[in-house]
Amino acid sequence: HVPLRLSGGEGRCSGRLEVYHNAVWGSVCDDQWDISDAQVVCRQLGCGAALRADGNSVFGAGEGVVWLNRIHLWDCPLSLKNHTDCSHKEHAGLTCA
């Protein structure tokens, strides 16, 4: 299980998706990010159903590391690395019920 949080939104169930790895919180790139991925994250966070899956850093740009690119949540432990090809304008966000 990879620790997840949402940042920059209203309350704990909306915001930019961040992943904790190697003692650092990092963002998730919005490449291939969709409502199905958002559904998984909302369930993991205990926030009900996903209402929206946002890209283009709708909840603001993260700082520092981008841990996931071309996200496949079920492969997280295998794909966690710093992705320098994803700009800080391409971070995934979501809103849960």
N, C-alpha and C positions, 0 to 999 in steps of 0.2 A: 504494500500500500504506500503510495506516494502522497505526502501531505499537500493539500490544496487550500487555497484561500482566494477570496474575491476582494479586490482593492479598488477604491475610487468611486464606488457606487453608493447608493442609499441603502443602508442596512447591510446585513451580512450576506444577503441572498442576491446581490447584483454587483457587478463590477468587472474589472479586468482580471482574468484568470492568471494566478501565479502558482508556481510549484516550488517546493522546498527541496533542495538537493545540494549536497556538499556544503551544508551549513549556510546556504545562500538562497533567498527567495528570488526567483527569476520568472519572467513572463513567458507566455505561450504565443507563438506566431499564429496569425489567423489563416495561414495557408491550409486549405481543405477543412477549415473549421465550419461546422454546421449545427443545425438544431439537434441532430442525433448525438453529437458530442456534448452539447449543452445539457441534454437530458441526463446523460451519465453523470456529469459533474453535479447537477442539481440534486440528484439522488444521493451521491456520495456525501454531499454537504448537508443532507437532511432538509432541503429547501423546497421540496415538492417538485412539480413539473416545470420544465423550461418553457418560458414564454417567448424568449428571443435569444438568438445567437448573433452577436455583433462582431464585426471586424473593424479594421481601420482605426484602432485605438479610441473607440467611442468613449471609453472611460478614462482617457488620458494615457499617455505613454509611460511605460515602466522605465525603470533605470537599470542599467547594468546588463546582466546576463539574460539571454533568451534560451531557456532550457529545452523547449520543444518546438520543432518545425515540422510541417506536414503531419499534424497530430494523429496519432493512433493511441488513444488512451489505454487500450489493452496491452500495448507494448511499452508503456512508460519506462520501466526499469532498463530496457534495452536501448532506448533512444534518447536518454538524458545526456545532453552535451551542449556546449555553448554554440549557438548558431549565429554566426556573424553575418549571414546573408539576409536576415530579417531585420528590417529597420524598426525604429521605435514608433513608426506610424502604422505598424501592421500587427498590433497585439489583439488577441482574442478577448472578448468579453461576453457576458451573458446576464440575463435577468430571469430569475426563477419566481415561481408563484409565491 
